[in-house]
Amino acid sequence: MGKNEVIKLDKKQVEEIKHEITQHIEKYIDLKLKPVLKYFKKKKEFYEMSYL
């Protein structure tokens, strides 16, 4: 790993890697944002109820 090496990939491999990275990022975002979205949903429901 000490040297800079050039790794040649074909287009299919690059697309598979992009797809895999995208899936991991989406999963991470869902995992981290779910509690935040629940919080805002509860706040929204609270404010909607208070205006009735």
Backbone hydrogen bonds, N-H to C=O, Kabsch-Sander energy under -0.5 kcal/mol:
donor,donor_aa,acceptor,acceptor_aa,energy
5,E,3,K,-0.7
7,I,5,E,-0.6
8,K,6,V,-0.6
9,L,7,I,-0.6
14,V,10,D,-2.1
15,E,11,K,-2.4
16,E,12,K,-2.3
17,I,13,Q,-2.4
18,K,14,V,-2.6
19,H,15,E,-2.5
20,E,16,E,-2.4
21,I,17,I,-2.6
22,T,18,K,-2.6
23,Q,19,H,-2.3
24,H,20,E,-2.2
25,I,21,I,-2.5
26,E,22,T,-2.6
27,K,23,Q,-2.5
28,Y,24,H,-2.3
29,I,25,I,-2.7
30,D,26,E,-2.7
31,L,27,K,-2.3
32,K,28,Y,-2.4
33,L,29,I,-3.0
34,K,30,D,-1.8
37,L,33,L,-3.0
38,K,34,K,-2.3
39,Y,35,P,-2.1
40,F,36,V,-2.3
41,K,37,L,-2.3
42,K,38,K,-2.4
43,K,39,Y,-2.3
44,K,40,F,-2.6
45,E,41,K,-2.5
46,F,42,K,-2.4
47,Y,43,K,-2.6
48,E,44,K,-2.5
49,M,45,E,-2.2
50,S,46,F,-2.0
51,Y,47,Y,-1.2
52,L,48,E,-0.6
52,L,49,M,-0.6
